[in-house]
Amino acid sequence: MRHHQMLVPFLALISFSVGFVNASSFTTDYGTTTTSNQQIETPSGTPWHHPLYLPWGEYWRNRIRITYQNESSQDLAGYPLALRIVAPGEENPAATVAIPIAGHDMKEIRVCTPEGNELLWAAYDPDMVRLSQGSLPRHGWLVVPVTCPANGVCELFVYFNNPQAGEVPDYFLTRARPVNCGVEEGIGSTPVGWQHDPGDEERRAYWSDERPRSGKKCLAIEVKPGAKPSWIATRQLGIAIMPGARYRFRGWVRAENVEGYAGWYIHVGNDENPMMIAPTVWAGGGTYDWKVVETEFTAPERATVASIGTVLWGTGRAWFDDVQWEELDKRTHCVTVHPAESCQLTEVDLAQSWPRAK
């Protein structure tokens, strides 16, 4: 897993020479520390981490500790934990695990382990479209990687509120759930997070504006009469799942002159076997307006990843929109977001205490 630790030692020299090297005492929320590089003790028992990546002469004034208890029988290595972004004091929407950092600029965010190893992270808007700059939106998502042994406990720290922090160059790309579920965002002919199978003269999968269920866009498949059935699809790959957890998938389909079946598929497995299970939800053939299809499934033990996609097995035209993905069973893990901690440093002028030349 990539992290920012390799660059920190060099940046430490810059930040301390600019901001702190001339002071030998600081007053903090937790007392006074007498040297510029001494660790600042905190109520959580983990010292305040400094410097973090690209501080630009400043420090982080707030952090939130996250405790993750892995109650499954599987070790986790970089499992993406999605935290709903809320405003301070706001109730958690839909009973999700939430973190009160809404409104803070993305460039302020740093995530690290108790040992100070900085980790990549990612931010998404409420529709799970990945963000790269700007303020963190209410009801968006912060996704952080969790590495935790089976039946073990680990901790992470999310730092924020450094107005001078530089923008990080890389983000955590593993998906905690399907992204761009309404397929509204995209570049060129492809919605963000999805990929079309190559077409030919008889069939094509494409991004459509033909009467979507909601918004301005949907997915579509067209297969000409007489063509042999195939699994041409628009797909989303690399959705991380928890072994043993239960999930619900829901999606919408409409059809025109379909000879065969239209619907959605889900593949669940791991790198060695990506199709441990492969449930498919059919909306049927013929011509019909938008209808919802759904299924529930339990991820097999040792399953780590899922993919979803559209299906038109036969001929005709079908449109697809508005995916919903829900984890039904949280028994495989327990997440605690602790109250925010703060640290305010005050430079103390000790010029009067220096020994005077005689």
C-alpha positions in Angstrom: 0.0 0.0 0.0 1.3 3.4 -0.9 1.6 6.1 1.8 3.4 9.4 2.2 5.8 8.5 4.9 8.9 8.6 2.7 8.6 12.3 2.1 8.0 13.4 5.6 11.6 13.5 7.0 12.7 16.1 4.4 9.5 18.1 4.9 10.1 18.1 8.7 13.2 20.1 8.2 11.4 22.7 6.2 8.4 23.1 8.5 10.5 23.3 11.7 13.0 25.7 10.3 10.2 28.0 9.1 7.8 27.8 12.0 9.1 26.3 15.2 12.9 25.9 15.5 13.3 29.3 17.3 11.0 28.4 20.1 12.0 25.9 22.9 8.7 25.9 24.7 5.1 25.5 23.5 1.8 25.8 25.5 -0.8 23.2 24.3 -4.2 22.0 25.4 -2.4 19.2 27.2 0.3 21.3 29.0 3.7 22.6 28.1 6.4 20.8 26.1 9.9 22.1 26.5 11.5 21.2 23.2 10.4 21.7 19.6 10.6 18.0 18.6 9.2 16.5 21.8 6.0 14.5 21.4 2.8 16.1 22.7 0.9 13.7 24.9 -2.9 13.6 24.6 -5.8 12.1 26.5 -6.1 9.2 23.9 -2.6 8.1 24.9 -1.3 8.6 21.3 1.0 11.6 20.9 0.0 14.3 18.4 1.6 13.5 15.1 3.8 16.2 13.6 4.9 17.0 11.1 2.5 15.4 8.6 2.8 15.5 4.8 3.1 19.1 3.4 2.5 21.1 6.5 4.0 24.3 5.0 5.1 25.7 8.3 1.9 25.0 10.1 0.4 22.1 12.2 -2.9 20.3 12.4 -5.2 21.6 15.1 -7.8 18.8 15.2 -7.9 15.1 14.8 -10.5 12.3 15.2 -9.5 8.8 16.4 -11.3 5.8 14.7 -11.3 2.4 16.4 -12.0 -0.6 14.1 -12.8 -4.0 15.6 -12.6 -6.8 13.0 -15.1 -9.4 14.2 -14.6 -11.6 11.1 -12.3 -14.6 10.7 -10.4 -12.9 7.9 -7.4 -10.7 8.1 -8.0 -7.3 6.4 -5.3 -5.6 4.3 -6.3 -2.2 3.0 -10.1 -2.8 3.3 -11.9 0.4 2.4 -13.9 1.8 5.3 -16.5 4.4 4.2 -17.4 7.1 6.7 -20.4 9.4 6.1 -19.3 13.0 6.2 -21.5 15.1 8.5 -21.4 18.5 10.2 -20.4 18.7 13.8 -23.4 17.9 16.0 -25.4 16.4 13.2 -27.1 13.1 13.6 -25.8 10.2 11.5 -27.9 9.9 8.3 -29.4 6.4 7.7 -27.6 5.1 10.8 -24.2 5.0 9.0 -20.9 5.5 10.7 -20.2 9.2 10.4 -17.3 11.6 10.8 -18.0 15.3 11.6 -15.7 17.1 9.2 -18.1 18.6 6.6 -17.0 21.9 5.2 -13.3 21.4 5.7 -11.1 21.7 2.6 -9.8 18.4 1.2 -6.3 19.6 1.3 -6.4 19.7 5.1 -7.1 16.0 5.5 -4.4 13.5 6.6 -4.9 10.0 7.8 -2.3 8.0 9.7 -1.7 5.0 12.0 -0.8 5.4 15.7 2.8 4.9 14.6 2.6 7.9 12.3 2.5 6.0 9.0 0.4 8.2 6.7 -2.1 6.5 4.5 -3.9 7.3 1.2 -7.6 8.2 1.5 -10.4 9.3 -0.8 -13.4 11.6 -0.6 -16.7 11.2 -2.5 -19.8 13.3 -3.0 -23.2 11.8 -1.8 -23.6 10.0 -5.1 -20.2 8.3 -4.7 -18.4 10.4 -7.4 -14.8 10.8 -6.3 -13.7 14.3 -5.4 -10.2 15.8 -6.0 -10.5 19.3 -4.5 -12.8 21.7 -2.6 -14.7 21.4 0.6 -15.9 18.1 2.0 -19.7 18.0 1.4 -22.3 17.0 3.9 -23.5 13.4 3.4 -20.5 12.7 1.2 -18.0 9.9 2.1 -14.5 9.7 3.4 -12.9 6.3 2.6 -9.9 5.2 4.5 -7.9 1.9 4.3 -8.1 -0.6 7.2 -5.5 -3.2 7.9 -6.5 -5.4 10.9 -6.0 -9.0 11.9 -8.9 -11.4 12.2 -10.7 -10.7 15.5 -8.4 -7.9 16.2 -8.6 -4.1 16.8 -6.8 -1.3 15.1 -6.9 2.5 15.2 -6.5 5.3 12.7 -6.3 9.1 13.1 -8.0 11.6 10.8 -6.3 15.0 11.0 -7.8 18.3 9.8 -7.8 22.0 10.3 -4.4 23.1 9.0 -5.1 26.2 6.8 -1.6 26.0 5.1 -1.6 22.3 4.3 -0.7 21.4 0.7 -2.8 19.2 -1.6 -1.9 15.6 -1.6 -1.0 14.1 -5.0 -2.5 10.6 -4.6 -5.7 9.1 -3.3 -6.9 5.7 -2.2 -8.6 4.2 -5.2 -10.2 1.0 -3.9 -14.0 1.4 -3.9 -15.9 0.8 -0.7 -19.2 0.5 -2.7 -20.4 1.2 -6.2 -19.6 4.7 -7.4 -21.6 7.1 -9.7 -24.7 5.0 -9.1 -27.0 7.4 -11.1 -24.4 7.4 -14.0 -24.7 11.2 -14.2 -21.0 12.1 -14.1 -18.7 11.2 -17.0 -16.2 12.2 -19.6 -16.7 11.6 -23.3 -18.9 8.6 -23.9 -18.3 6.8 -20.6 -19.7 7.5 -17.1 -17.2 7.8 -14.3 -16.4 4.4 -12.6 -18.0 2.3 -15.4 -16.6 0.7 -18.5 -18.4 -0.5 -21.7 -17.7 -3.8 -23.3 -16.5 -3.4 -26.9 -19.4 -3.5 -29.4 -19.7 -4.6 -33.1 -22.1 -4.2 -35.9 -24.8 -6.2 -34.1 -24.5 -5.0 -30.5 -23.4 -2.0 -28.4 -23.3 -0.8 -24.8 -23.5 2.9 -24.4 -24.2 5.9 -22.2 -27.6 7.2 -23.0 -29.8 10.3 -22.6 -32.9 8.4 -23.8 -35.5 9.0 -21.1 -33.5 8.0 -18.0 -35.3 7.1 -14.8 -33.7 10.1 -13.0 -31.3 12.8 -13.9 -30.1 13.2 -17.5 -28.3 9.9 -18.1 -28.7 6.2 -18.0 -26.9 3.1 -19.4 -28.2 1.2 -22.5 -27.6 -1.9 -24.5 -28.9 -2.5 -28.1 -28.7 -5.8 -29.8 -30.0 -6.1 -33.4 -32.6 -8.8 -34.4 -31.0 -12.1 -35.3 -27.8 -11.6 -33.3 -26.6 -14.4 -31.1 -27.1 -13.8 -27.3 -24.0 -12.5 -25.6 -22.9 -11.1 -22.2 -22.2 -7.6 -23.5 -22.5 -5.2 -20.7 -21.5 -1.9 -19.0 -19.6 -2.9 -15.8 -18.2 -1.6 -12.6 -15.3 -3.6 -11.2 -13.3 -3.6 -8.0 -16.0 -3.1 -5.3 -14.6 -4.2 -2.0 -16.8 -6.4 0.2 -16.5 -8.0 3.6 -16.3 -11.8 3.8 -19.5 -13.2 5.4 -21.4 -10.0 5.2 -24.9 -9.7 3.7 -25.7 -7.2 1.0 -28.7 -6.0 -1.0 -28.4 -4.9 -4.6 -31.2 -2.9 -6.3 -31.3 -1.5 -9.9 -33.8 -0.2 -12.4 -34.4 -1.5 -16.0 -36.7 -0.7 -18.8 -37.0 -2.5 -22.2 -38.2 -2.3 -25.7 -38.9 -5.4 -27.9 -36.5 -7.6 -25.9 -36.4 -11.2 -27.1 -34.7 -12.8 -24.1 -34.0 -11.2 -20.8 -32.7 -7.9 -19.4 -31.4 -7.3 -15.9 -28.3 -6.8 -13.8 -25.6 -9.2 -12.6 -23.3 -9.3 -9.5 -20.1 -11.3 -9.4 -18.5 -11.9 -6.0 -15.2 -13.5 -5.3 -11.5 -12.7 -4.9 -8.4 -12.3 -7.1 -8.0 -16.1 -7.6 -11.7 -16.8 -8.2 -13.7 -13.7 -9.1 -17.0 -15.7 -9.5 -17.5 -17.6 -6.2 -21.1 -16.6 -6.6 -22.8 -14.8 -9.5 -26.4 -13.8 -8.8 -28.4 -12.3 -11.6 -31.6 -10.3 -11.3 -33.9 -10.4 -14.3 -36.5 -7.8 -15.3 -37.8 -10.1 -18.1 -38.3 -9.7 -21.8 -40.8 -7.7 -23.9 -41.5 -4.0 -23.6 -42.0 -2.3 -20.3 -41.3 1.0 -18.4 -38.9 1.4 -15.6 -39.1 -1.4 -13.1 -36.9 -2.2 -10.1 -35.1 -5.5 -9.5 -33.3 -6.5 -6.4 -31.5 -9.4 -4.7 -29.8 -10.1 -1.4 -26.7 -12.3 -1.0 -24.1 -13.3 1.5 -20.5 -12.8 0.6 -18.6 -16.2 0.8 -15.7 -16.6 3.2 -12.5 -15.4 1.6 -14.5 -13.2 -0.9 -13.0 -9.7 -1.1 -14.3 -8.1 -4.2 -17.5 -7.7 -6.3 -18.4 -6.4 -9.7 -21.8 -5.4 -11.1 -23.1 -4.9 -14.6 -26.0 -4.7 -17.1 -27.4 -7.7 -18.9 -29.3 -8.1 -22.2 -29.3 -11.8 -23.0 -31.0 -11.8 -26.4 -32.0 -9.0 -28.7 -33.8 -5.6 -28.5 -33.0 -2.5 -26.4 -32.8 -2.1 -22.7 -31.9 0.8 -20.4 -30.4 0.7 -16.9 -30.3 3.3 -14.1 -30.0 4.1 -10.3 -28.1 1.4 -8.6 -28.4 1.0 -4.9 -26.0 -1.1 -2.7 -26.5 -1.7 1.0 -24.6 -3.7 3.5 -27.3 -5.4 5.7 -25.1 -7.1 8.3 -22.6 -5.0 10.3 -21.8 -7.9 12.7 -18.5 -8.5 10.9 -17.0 -5.3 12.3 -17.6 -2.5 14.8 -16.4 1.0 14.2 -16.2 3.8 16.8 -15.6 7.4 15.8 -14.3 9.1 18.9 -14.9 12.8 19.8 -12.6 15.3 18.0 -9.4 16.3 19.9 -7.8 19.7 19.5 -4.3 21.0 19.9 -3.4 24.7 20.0 0.3 25.6 20.1 1.4 29.0 21.4 5.0 30.2 20.8 6.7 31.2 24.0 9.3 33.9 23.9 12.2 32.6 26.0 14.7 35.3 25.1 14.9 36.5 28.7 15.9 33.1 29.9 18.9 32.7 27.6 22.3 32.9 29.4 23.8 36.4 29.0 27.4 36.9 27.9 29.7 38.3 30.5 
